[in-house]
Amino acid sequence: MKKEFQKSAVFLISSFVILFGTAPGYAKEKEPSKAEALVKVIAEADGYFAEGNYAKAKSAYSRVVKLAPDKPTGYLGLGRLYFLEGDNEKALAELTRATQLAPDSSDVHFELGSTYLSLGLVDDAIRELGTADSISPGRMEIKYRLDQARSWKATTERMAASVDQFGDFDIDRASDLSVVFRLSTSGRVQEAINQAQKALVNYPDSPSLHYQLGILHKARNELDRAIEEFQNALELNPDHLLSLEQLTSIYIGLEFYQNAEPYVKHWIKIDPDNPVAHYNLAWCYIPSNDFKDAVEPLKTSVRLDPRNTRTLNEYGNVLRELGDDALAENIFRRALSLDPVAANPRLNLAMIYLADAKPGKAEEAIDPLTKSHQGEWNVLAVSSLVHARIGKFEEAARESEDALKTQPDNPLAFIPLVARSEVLANSGKGDEAIDLLEEAQTRDPDNVYVLQELSETYAALGKLDEAVALAREAKKRNPDRRATDELLMYSLAKQGRLEEAVAILDQLKDLSRKERDSMEGRIYEKSGNFSRAMAYYQSLLKKNPFYEEIHFRLGEIYLERGNSKEAIKHFFAVVDQNSGNFEARYLLARSLLAKKKYKQALIEARLLLKLSNGSEKRARGIIAMALYREKKYKESLEAFQEADEANSLDKEEMIVYVEVLKRLDRLDKAAAVLSRLNAADDLDDKFKNQLKKLAKNLPD
């Protein structure tokens, strides 16, 4: 049952909003624990600044500089304080230092440019504001300040026209706005509100003043009043882009997506080449599962801003929801080509591989994150599921337990729960696994992914009626998702209801020929009718002898059923056509090892390691095993040590590792490795007996 469970539990999980995505809104991500001290000091400094207690604020920002001398935050705060105290030279020095530390930050260039403008250093202001604008071309407040600076220097007709959306340019009105702006950026929000309200008495028809007042109310989280002021600005100028942008942002942040939609559509009408606007339009549809409507805005946003990994990630998520995992995989890979350590695309890519029953590739996908994002909850959660799928149940148990202890109420807590359930099922505790998943379903009854896993677990335990009932419920809750169709289709197949299963397959749209062939074969396999499945696959090979996917599947079946000779033939057929199919080459090496063709297994495993640039760690275990079988014990020991350091040995390989260590009289090391094996919590009685025998003549 354990083997069947591990094989059948294809976790058909998606990753749109629920999984690793980025919705617009107000919620900030939790700071890493190592930065808590810095965050506390920054909050303290900002608080003093907002209260107007500049002496304490200066002291706090100085501490920020000491804690993070390579970050701009402290210098930015000190620069603002010196400016307010009239020490312009020090203010400019601190702000310049901030731009040197963060040359790609539009915020620091914007602050320095605005300070230059307030001091009348217009050329310097234009330089810094121009830099900010080039970094963030979609930020209208930067464009406004830049246009203001240019107009003050020498207003041309073209430049004057560029500020039309803010009303006819008026130096007095601009001065009022400047005062409001400087007060607000120095944390004196109430004074800024008072100044803006006074200015409105003189200029009641100024959309820009209403906009500034809206920004100030938004800063104080007075969102109703902010909305009112932005709408006032639009009444005076229906094309006021900044107000359209802010209303879109507020309504999406409040999850009032229908309210946001007309504003963002108007925004796009005026500014059709703004990728942020199209991205926000997509988010008017995603939460209500209107994924088809979200596709075009995301495609447009990607076209306008092709290097934005956040947009690429969400586009991939939506494609997954629409069942196009192949294109989604390409999109996630494109995001990773731009940012190799971007967490969300890499996690989503891993989930695709898990859904496609390729846990080895999933492990490969998240491996870089275990270093660059070590300790992050999302990485820990997905890693636990990956390790459960590749049979590293000890690691899966530890990671899932850690994840559930630290954030039991995380919306993604079902991922480590599923991993934990698979650990239990593999240990012969299927009923406990069911209890755990039912608890997860009680906590989140609408989570279709938990329903799917629960259905798979029931099926693995032979409770097929329950499995089919849950599969139907999952299909009912998410009728447009292909994964739920597949779940129901395969659940029916396990009950032997092949006609119903094939009927569902016939209803699936947009399947390639290869996808359909593979699914029909899987239906016969799930039904337990392997002779029919094999006959079906062989009939496909008669039509196309070079059908790579079918050769691969036949190789898997033969290897699982102990026919290494036939498995070798089919895996060779795959790698002859596609030398880059690492999974096929790994299974070929395993088959050769099982057939006692040790030299050939060694050749294939070493070739796999070379072709994959060392990323296919599993090859190291085969190399060590092949050398051991050839009685090259010293070479084998070196290979086992390398594989152990790479954390790529399974339990059977670790047993042989202990035997090699004992043979070469490395008894202390053998005892240490054996102790690690004994610490695993997924050992059956047969394996425990093996460990007892190995323990003879070893030190305690």
C-alpha positions in Angstrom: 0.0 0.0 0.0 2.9 2.4 0.8 4.3 2.1 -2.7 0.8 2.6 -4.3 0.1 5.6 -2.0 3.4 7.3 -3.0 2.7 6.7 -6.6 -0.9 7.6 -6.7 -0.8 10.7 -4.6 -0.2 13.1 -7.5 -0.9 16.4 -5.7 -2.7 18.3 -8.4 -2.1 21.7 -6.8 -2.2 25.1 -8.4 -0.7 28.3 -7.2 -2.7 31.4 -8.2 -3.6 33.8 -5.4 -3.6 31.1 -2.7 -0.1 30.1 -3.6 3.0 32.1 -4.3 1.7 35.3 -5.9 1.6 39.0 -5.3 -1.7 40.7 -5.0 -1.9 44.5 -4.8 -2.9 45.8 -1.4 -1.8 47.2 1.9 -0.6 44.2 3.8 3.2 44.1 4.2 5.2 40.9 4.4 6.4 39.9 7.8 10.0 40.9 8.3 12.6 38.2 8.8 13.4 37.5 12.5 17.0 38.5 12.1 15.9 42.0 11.1 13.5 42.6 14.0 15.8 44.9 15.9 16.3 47.1 12.8 12.6 47.2 12.1 11.9 48.2 15.6 14.4 51.1 15.5 13.1 52.3 12.1 9.5 52.2 13.5 10.6 54.2 16.5 12.4 56.7 14.4 9.5 57.1 12.0 7.2 57.6 15.0 9.2 60.4 16.5 9.5 62.0 13.1 5.7 61.9 12.6 5.2 63.4 16.1 7.6 66.3 15.3 10.0 65.1 18.0 13.1 65.7 15.8 15.7 65.3 18.5 14.6 61.8 19.3 14.0 61.1 15.7 17.6 62.1 14.8 19.0 59.9 17.6 16.9 56.9 16.3 17.9 57.4 12.7 21.5 57.5 13.8 21.0 54.1 15.4 19.5 52.9 12.1 22.7 54.0 10.3 24.8 52.0 12.8 22.7 48.9 12.5 22.5 49.1 8.7 25.2 51.3 7.3 24.8 49.9 3.8 21.1 50.7 3.6 19.6 54.1 2.6 16.9 54.3 5.3 18.8 56.0 8.1 20.5 58.5 5.8 17.2 59.4 4.2 15.7 60.1 7.6 18.6 62.2 8.7 18.6 64.1 5.5 15.0 65.1 5.9 15.6 66.2 9.5 18.6 68.3 8.6 16.6 70.0 5.9 13.8 70.9 8.3 16.4 72.3 10.7 17.8 74.5 8.0 21.1 72.7 7.8 21.0 72.3 4.0 24.6 71.2 3.5 24.2 68.2 5.9 20.8 67.4 4.4 22.1 67.1 0.9 25.1 65.1 2.1 22.9 62.5 3.8 20.5 62.3 0.9 23.3 62.0 -1.6 24.8 59.1 0.5 21.3 57.4 0.3 21.4 57.6 -3.5 24.9 56.2 -3.6 23.8 53.2 -1.5 20.6 52.7 -3.5 21.3 54.0 -7.0 18.4 52.0 -8.5 15.8 53.4 -6.0 13.5 56.0 -7.5 12.4 56.9 -3.9 15.8 58.2 -2.8 16.4 60.1 -6.1 12.9 61.6 -5.8 13.6 62.8 -2.2 17.0 64.3 -3.1 15.5 65.9 -6.2 12.6 67.4 -4.3 15.0 68.8 -1.7 17.1 70.4 -4.4 13.9 71.9 -5.9 12.9 73.3 -2.5 16.3 74.9 -2.2 16.0 76.5 -5.7 18.8 74.3 -7.1 16.7 73.5 -10.2 19.4 71.9 -12.4 20.3 69.5 -9.7 16.6 68.8 -9.1 16.0 68.0 -12.7 19.0 65.6 -12.8 17.8 63.7 -9.7 14.1 63.7 -10.6 15.0 62.7 -14.1 16.9 59.7 -12.7 13.9 58.8 -10.5 11.6 59.0 -13.6 13.8 56.8 -15.7 13.8 54.1 -12.9 10.0 54.3 -12.3 8.5 55.8 -15.5 4.9 54.9 -14.3 4.9 57.0 -11.2 3.0 60.2 -11.9 4.0 62.0 -8.7 7.6 61.9 -10.0 6.5 63.2 -13.4 4.7 66.0 -11.8 7.7 67.1 -9.7 10.0 66.8 -12.7 7.6 68.9 -14.9 7.4 71.4 -12.1 11.2 71.7 -12.0 11.5 72.1 -15.7 8.8 74.7 -15.8 10.5 76.7 -13.1 13.7 76.7 -15.1 12.4 77.6 -18.5 8.8 76.8 -19.3 8.4 75.7 -22.9 5.0 75.1 -24.6 5.7 71.4 -24.7 6.6 71.2 -21.0 3.7 73.4 -20.0 1.4 71.0 -21.9 2.8 68.1 -20.0 1.3 69.4 -16.7 -2.2 70.1 -18.1 -3.7 67.2 -16.2 -2.8 69.1 -13.0 -4.5 72.2 -14.2 -3.1 75.3 -15.8 0.4 75.9 -14.4 0.4 78.5 -11.7 3.6 79.4 -9.7 1.6 80.3 -6.6 -0.4 77.1 -6.8 2.7 75.1 -7.3 4.2 76.8 -4.3 1.2 75.8 -2.2 1.6 72.2 -3.5 5.3 72.3 -2.7 4.6 73.3 0.9 2.0 70.5 1.3 4.5 68.1 -0.2 7.4 69.0 2.0 5.2 68.9 5.2 3.9 65.5 4.2 7.3 64.0 3.4 8.7 65.3 6.7 6.0 63.4 8.6 4.0 66.4 9.6 0.8 65.0 8.1 -1.8 67.1 10.1 0.1 70.3 9.2 0.1 69.2 5.6 -3.7 68.6 5.7 -4.3 72.0 7.2 -2.1 73.7 4.6 -3.9 71.8 1.8 -7.3 72.8 3.1 -6.2 76.5 3.2 -4.9 76.2 -0.3 -8.2 74.8 -1.5 -9.9 78.0 -0.3 -7.8 80.0 -2.8 -7.8 77.3 -5.5 -11.1 75.2 -5.1 -10.8 74.1 -8.7 -7.4 72.4 -8.3 -7.5 68.7 -8.9 -3.9 68.4 -7.7 -4.7 69.9 -4.3 -7.6 67.4 -3.9 -5.2 64.7 -4.9 -2.6 65.8 -2.3 -5.3 65.9 0.4 -6.4 62.4 -0.6 -2.8 61.2 -0.3 -2.6 62.7 3.2 -5.8 61.0 4.3 -4.6 57.7 2.8 -1.4 58.1 4.8 -3.5 58.3 8.0 -5.6 55.3 6.8 -8.6 57.5 6.5 -9.6 55.7 3.4 -13.2 57.0 3.1 -12.0 60.6 3.1 -9.1 59.7 0.7 -11.6 58.2 -1.7 -13.8 61.3 -1.5 -10.9 63.6 -2.3 -9.7 61.5 -5.2 -13.2 61.5 -6.6 -13.3 65.3 -6.1 -10.2 65.6 -8.3 -11.8 63.4 -11.0 -14.9 65.6 -11.0 -12.7 68.6 -11.8 -10.6 66.6 -14.2 -12.0 63.2 -15.3 -8.6 62.3 -16.8 -6.5 62.9 -13.6 -4.3 59.9 -13.8 -2.9 60.0 -10.3 -6.4 59.9 -8.8 -7.5 57.1 -11.1 -4.4 55.2 -10.0 -5.0 55.8 -6.3 -8.7 54.8 -6.4 -7.7 51.6 -8.2 -5.1 50.9 -5.6 -7.4 51.6 -2.6 -10.3 49.5 -3.9 -8.1 46.6 -4.8 -6.4 46.8 -1.4 -9.9 46.7 0.2 -10.8 43.8 -2.1 -13.6 45.8 -3.7 -12.7 44.7 -7.1 -15.9 45.7 -8.9 -15.4 49.3 -7.6 -11.8 49.3 -8.9 -12.7 48.0 -12.4 -14.2 51.2 -13.9 -11.3 53.4 -12.6 -8.6 51.1 -13.9 -10.3 50.8 -17.3 -10.4 54.6 -17.5 -6.8 54.7 -16.5 -5.9 52.3 -19.3 -8.0 54.3 -21.8 -5.9 57.4 -21.0 -2.6 55.7 -20.5 -2.8 52.4 -22.6 1.0 51.7 -22.4 1.1 51.6 -18.6 1.9 48.0 -17.5 0.8 48.6 -13.9 -2.7 49.6 -15.0 -3.1 46.3 -17.0 -1.7 44.3 -14.1 -4.3 45.9 -11.8 -7.1 45.2 -14.3 -6.1 41.5 -14.1 -6.5 41.7 -10.4 -10.1 42.8 -10.7 -10.8 39.3 -12.2 -8.4 36.9 -10.4 -10.0 36.8 -7.0 -13.4 35.9 -8.4 -11.8 33.1 -10.5 -12.5 34.9 -13.8 -9.1 33.7 -15.1 -10.0 33.9 -18.8 -10.7 37.7 -18.4 -7.4 38.1 -16.5 -5.3 36.6 -19.3 -5.3 39.5 -21.8 -4.5 42.2 -19.2 -1.6 40.1 -18.0 -0.3 39.4 -21.5 -0.4 43.1 -22.2 1.4 43.9 -19.0 4.1 41.3 -19.8 4.5 42.8 -23.3 4.9 46.3 -21.9 7.2 45.3 -19.1 8.8 42.0 -20.1 11.4 42.0 -17.3 8.9 42.3 -14.5 9.1 38.9 -12.7 6.1 39.6 -10.5 3.8 40.0 -13.5 5.4 36.9 -15.2 4.7 35.0 -12.0 1.0 36.0 -11.9 0.6 35.3 -15.6 2.0 31.8 -15.0 -0.4 31.3 -12.1 -3.4 32.2 -14.2 -2.3 29.9 -17.0 -2.1 27.1 -14.4 -5.7 27.8 -13.4 -6.7 27.5 -17.0 -4.9 24.1 -17.3 -2.0 25.2 -19.5 0.8 24.0 -17.3 3.2 23.7 -20.3 3.0 27.4 -21.1 3.0 28.3 -17.4 6.2 26.3 -16.9 7.8 28.4 -19.7 6.6 31.6 -18.1 8.0 30.7 -14.7 11.3 29.7 -16.4 11.4 33.1 -18.2 11.0 34.8 -14.8 13.8 32.8 -13.4 16.1 33.7 -16.3 15.6 37.3 -15.2 16.0 36.6 -11.5 17.4 33.1 -10.8 16.7 33.3 -7.0 13.1 34.7 -7.3 11.2 32.6 -4.8 7.7 32.6 -6.1 8.3 31.5 -9.7 10.7 28.8 -8.4 8.1 27.5 -5.9 5.4 27.5 -8.5 7.6 25.6 -10.9 8.2 23.0 -8.2 4.5 22.7 -7.7 4.0 22.0 -11.5 6.6 19.2 -11.3 4.8 17.8 -8.2 1.5 17.8 -10.1 3.2 16.1 -13.0 4.6 13.4 -10.7 8.2 14.6 -11.1 9.4 15.1 -7.6 13.0 14.9 -8.6 12.7 17.9 -10.8 10.7 19.7 -8.1 13.6 19.2 -5.7 16.0 20.5 -8.3 13.7 23.6 -8.7 13.7 24.6 -5.1 17.2 23.6 -4.2 18.7 27.1 -4.7 16.0 28.5 -2.4 17.2 26.3 0.5 20.3 28.5 0.5 19.1 31.9 -0.6 15.8 31.9 1.3 16.8 29.5 4.1 14.2 29.5 6.9 11.4 31.2 4.9 8.1 29.6 5.6 6.9 29.1 2.0 10.2 27.4 1.1 9.9 25.1 4.2 6.3 24.2 3.4 7.0 23.3 -0.3 10.2 21.5 0.6 8.3 19.3 3.1 6.0 18.2 0.3 8.8 17.7 -2.2 10.7 15.5 0.3 7.6 13.5 1.0 7.2 12.8 -2.7 10.8 11.7 -3.2 10.7 9.4 -0.2 12.8 11.4 2.2 10.2 11.1 4.9 12.4 11.9 7.8 13.1 15.4 6.3 9.5 15.8 5.3 8.3 15.0 8.8 10.7 17.5 10.4 10.0 20.3 7.9 6.2 19.9 8.0 6.3 19.9 11.8 8.4 23.0 11.9 6.1 24.8 9.4 2.9 23.8 11.3 4.4 24.9 14.6 5.6 28.3 13.4 2.5 29.3 11.3 -0.4 26.9 12.0 -2.9 29.4 10.6 -1.1 30.3 7.4 -3.4 30.1 4.4 -0.9 27.7 2.9 -0.7 25.5 5.9 -2.5 22.8 4.0 0.8 22.1 2.1 2.8 20.9 5.2 -0.4 19.2 6.4 -0.5 17.2 3.1 3.2 16.4 3.5 2.6 15.2 7.1 -0.3 13.0 5.9 1.9 11.4 3.3 4.6 10.6 6.0 1.9 9.0 8.1 0.5 7.0 5.2 3.9 5.8 4.2 4.4 4.6 7.8 1.3 2.5 7.6 -0.8 5.0 9.5 -3.4 5.7 6.8 -6.2 6.3 9.2 -4.1 9.0 11.0 -3.4 10.6 7.6 -7.1 10.7 6.9 -7.8 12.3 10.3 -5.2 15.0 9.6 -6.6 15.8 6.2 -10.2 15.9 7.5 -9.0 18.4 10.1 -7.5 20.5 7.3 -10.8 20.3 5.4 -12.7 21.4 8.5 -10.5 24.4 8.9 -10.8 25.3 5.3 -13.8 23.6 3.8 -13.5 25.4 0.4 -9.9 24.3 -0.2 -10.2 22.2 -3.3 -6.6 21.0 -3.0 -7.2 19.4 0.4 -10.3 17.6 -1.1 -8.1 16.3 -3.9 -5.4 15.0 -1.5 -8.1 13.5 0.8 -9.6 11.7 -2.2 -6.2 10.4 -3.3 -5.5 9.1 0.2 -8.9 7.3 0.4 -8.1 5.7 -2.9 -4.7 4.6 -1.8 -6.3 3.0 1.3 -8.8 1.2 -1.0 -11.8 3.3 0.1 -12.9 4.0 -3.5 -16.4 5.1 -2.8 -15.2 7.8 -0.5 -12.5 8.7 -3.0 -15.0 9.2 -5.9 -17.4 11.2 -3.7 -14.7 13.6 -2.7 -13.4 13.8 -6.3 -17.0 14.8 -7.4 -17.1 17.4 -4.7 -13.8 18.9 -5.8 -15.1 18.9 -9.4 -18.2 20.7 -8.3 -16.3 23.4 -6.4 -13.9 24.0 -9.3 -15.6 22.9 -12.5 -13.2 24.6 -14.9 -10.0 23.2 -13.5 -8.5 20.3 -15.4 -6.9 18.8 -12.2 -10.3 18.1 -10.8 -11.4 16.4 -14.0 -8.3 14.2 -13.8 -8.9 13.4 -10.2 -12.5 12.3 -10.9 -11.4 10.4 -14.0 -8.7 8.4 -12.3 -10.9 7.8 -9.2 -13.6 6.2 -11.4 -10.9 4.2 -13.2 -9.8 2.8 -9.8 -13.4 1.6 -9.3 -13.2 -0.1 -12.7 -15.7 2.3 -14.2 -13.6 2.7 -17.4 -16.4 3.9 -19.7 -17.2 6.8 -17.4 -13.5 7.6 -17.0 -13.0 7.7 -20.8 -16.1 9.7 -21.2 -14.7 12.4 -19.0 -11.4 12.3 -21.0 -13.4 12.8 -24.2 -14.9 15.9 -22.7 -11.6 17.6 -21.9 -10.8 20.4 -24.3 -7.5 21.7 -25.7 -5.6 18.4 -25.1 -2.7 17.7 -27.3 -2.5 14.2 -28.9 0.3 13.2 -26.6 -1.6 14.4 -23.5 -4.7 12.4 -24.5 -2.7 9.3 -25.3 -0.9 9.5 -21.9 -4.2 10.0 -20.0 -5.9 7.1 -21.6 -3.0 4.8 -20.7 -3.1 6.1 -17.1 -6.8 5.3 -16.9 -6.1 1.6 -17.7 -3.2 1.6 -15.2 -5.3 3.1 -12.4 -7.9 0.5 -13.0 -5.3 -2.2 -12.3 -5.6 -3.6 -15.8 -1.9 -3.5 -16.6 -2.2 -6.0 -19.5 -4.6 -3.6 -21.2 -2.4 -0.6 -20.4 0.6 -2.4 -21.9 -1.2 -3.4 -25.0 -2.5 0.1 -25.5 1.0 1.6 -25.1 2.5 -1.0 -27.5 -0.2 -0.2 -30.1 0.9 3.5 -29.9 4.5 2.5 -30.5 3.6 0.5 -33.5 2.1 3.6 -35.0 5.1 5.7 -33.9 8.3 3.8 -32.9 9.9 7.1 -31.8 7.1 8.0 -29.3 9.4 9.3 -26.5 6.7 9.7 -23.8 5.4 6.2 -24.4 8.8 4.6 -24.3 9.4 6.4 -21.0 6.2 5.2 -19.4 6.8 1.6 -20.5 10.2 1.8 -19.1 8.8 3.0 -15.7 6.2 0.2 -15.7 8.8 -2.5 -16.5 11.2 -1.2 -13.8 8.4 -1.1 -11.2 7.4 -4.7 -12.1 11.0 -5.9 -11.9 11.6 -6.5 -15.6 14.9 -4.5 -15.8 15.7 -6.0 -19.3 12.7 -4.4 -20.9 13.0 -1.2 -18.9 16.6 -0.8 -20.2 15.4 -1.1 -23.8 12.8 1.6 -23.5 14.9 4.0 -21.5 17.7 3.6 -24.1 15.1 4.5 -26.7 14.4 7.8 -24.9 17.9 9.0 -24.3 18.9 8.1 -27.9 16.3 10.6 -29.0 16.7 13.1 -26.2 20.1 13.2 -24.4 18.7 15.9 -22.1 16.0 13.8 -20.6 17.8 13.4 -17.2 15.0 11.5 -15.6 15.1 8.8 -18.3 18.9 8.6 -18.0 18.7 8.2 -14.2 16.1 5.4 -14.5 18.3 3.8 -17.2 21.2 3.8 -14.7 19.0 2.3 -12.0 17.7 -0.4 -14.4 21.3 -1.3 -15.4 22.3 -1.5 -11.7 19.3 -3.8 -11.1 20.3 -6.0 -14.0 23.8 -6.2 -12.6 25.4 -4.4 -15.5 27.5 -2.3 -13.1 30.0 -0.9 -15.6 27.2 0.4 -17.9 25.4 1.8 -14.9 28.5 3.6 -13.8 28.9 5.1 -17.3 25.3 6.3 -17.5 25.4 7.8 -13.9 28.6 9.6 -14.5 27.3 10.9 -17.9 24.2 12.1 -16.1 26.2 14.0 -13.5 28.3 15.6 -16.3 25.3 16.6 -18.5 23.4 18.1 -15.6 26.4 20.0 -14.3 26.2 18.2 -11.0 22.5 19.0 -10.4 21.3 15.4 -10.7 22.5 14.4 -7.2 20.8 11.0 -7.3 23.4 9.9 -9.8 26.0 10.0 -7.0 24.2 7.2 -5.2 24.2 5.0 -8.2 27.9 5.6 -8.8 28.6 4.6 -5.2 26.5 1.5 -5.5 28.0 0.4 -8.8 31.5 0.7 -7.5 30.5 -1.3 -4.4 29.0 -4.1 -6.5 32.3 -4.2 -8.5 34.1 -4.6 -5.1 36.0 -1.3 -5.5 35.4 -0.5 -1.9 37.8 2.5 -1.4 36.4 4.2 -4.5 32.9 3.3 -3.4 33.6 4.9 0.0 34.7 8.1 -1.6 31.6 8.1 -3.8 29.3 7.4 -0.8 30.9 10.3 1.2 30.3 12.7 -1.7 26.7 11.5 -2.1 26.1 11.8 1.6 27.5 15.4 1.6 25.1 16.2 -1.2 22.2 14.6 0.8 21.3 12.3 -2.1 21.4 8.8 -0.6 18.1 6.9 0.0 17.8 4.5 2.9 18.9 1.4 1.0 22.0 3.2 -0.3 22.8 4.4 3.3 22.7 0.7 4.5 25.3 -0.2 1.9 27.3 2.9 2.9 27.4 1.5 6.5 28.5 -1.9 5.1 31.3 -0.3 3.2 32.4 1.7 6.3 32.4 -1.6 8.4 34.3 -3.4 5.7 37.0 -0.7 5.8 37.1 -0.6 9.6 35.6 2.9 9.8 33.5 1.8 12.7 32.9 5.1 14.4 31.7 6.6 11.2 29.5 3.5 10.5 27.9 3.9 13.9 27.2 7.6 13.3 25.5 6.9 9.9 23.6 4.0 11.5 22.4 6.4 14.2 21.0 8.7 11.6 19.1 5.9 10.0 17.7 4.8 13.3 16.4 8.3 14.0 14.1 8.1 11.0 10.4 7.9 12.0 9.2 6.0 8.9 11.0 2.6 9.4 9.1 -0.7 8.9 9.9 -3.9 10.8 11.9 -5.4 8.0 14.1 -2.3 7.8 14.6 -2.2 11.6 15.8 -5.8 11.5 18.4 -4.9 8.9 19.6 -2.1 11.1 19.9 -4.4 14.1 22.1 -6.7 12.1 24.3 -3.8 10.9 24.8 -2.7 14.5 26.7 -5.8 15.5 30.4 -5.1 16.4 29.8 -1.3 16.2 30.6 1.0 19.1 27.7 2.4 21.0 
